């Protein structure tokens, strides 16, 4: 039912490219995180993090990887088990 990682990577990179053009990197990461939290359903976000963890972010832009890691607690819908 859900989108596959390839589609999500493409979408995340497009969103990242839009936000990455802004001047303040910290604000840019926050804006990116907020967008994913508001616009992406939880399963999309889970799938993207599963890809990040499994592959180190293969196919994702440097900005997206950095923002996902910096803002994981905000973007990822489910707390990871300790």
C-alpha positions in Angstrom: 0.0 0.0 0.0 2.7 2.5 1.1 5.2 4.2 -1.1 8.5 2.5 -1.7 11.8 3.9 -0.6 12.8 5.0 -4.1 9.7 7.3 -4.3 10.3 8.7 -0.8 14.0 9.4 -1.5 13.1 11.4 -4.6 10.4 13.3 -2.7 12.7 13.9 0.3 15.5 15.2 -2.0 13.1 17.6 -3.7 11.9 19.0 -0.4 15.4 19.1 0.9 16.6 21.1 -2.2 13.8 23.6 -1.7 14.7 24.1 2.0 18.4 23.9 1.5 18.4 27.1 -0.5 17.5 29.1 2.6 20.3 30.9 4.4 20.1 29.6 8.0 21.1 25.9 8.2 19.6 25.3 11.6 16.3 26.9 10.6 16.4 25.0 7.3 16.7 21.7 9.1 13.9 22.6 11.4 11.6 23.6 8.5 12.4 20.4 6.6 11.6 18.3 9.7 8.3 20.2 10.3 7.3 19.7 6.7 7.8 15.9 6.9 6.1 15.7 10.2 3.0 17.6 8.9 2.8 16.4 5.3 4.1 12.8 5.4 2.1 10.0 7.0 3.9 8.0 9.7 4.5 5.0 7.5 6.3 7.2 5.0 8.6 8.5 7.7 9.2 5.0 9.1 10.1 3.7 5.7 12.5 6.6 5.0 14.3 6.0 8.4 14.4 2.3 7.7 16.2 3.1 4.5 18.6 5.6 6.2 19.5 3.0 8.9 19.9 0.1 6.4 21.9 1.9 3.8 23.4 5.0 5.5 21.1 7.1 3.3 22.0 5.8 -0.1 20.4 8.1 -2.8 19.6 10.8 -0.3 21.2 14.2 -0.5 23.7 15.3 2.2 21.3 17.9 3.4 18.4 15.4 3.8 20.7 12.9 5.7 21.9 15.6 8.0 18.5 17.0 8.7 17.0 13.5 9.3 19.8 12.7 11.8 19.7 16.1 13.5 15.9 16.1 13.8 15.1 12.4 14.2 13.2 12.7 17.4 10.9 15.3 15.7 10.4 13.5 12.4 10.3 9.8 13.3 6.8 8.9 14.5 7.6 6.1 16.8 10.1 6.0 19.6 12.7 3.3 18.9 13.0 0.6 21.5 16.1 1.1 23.8 
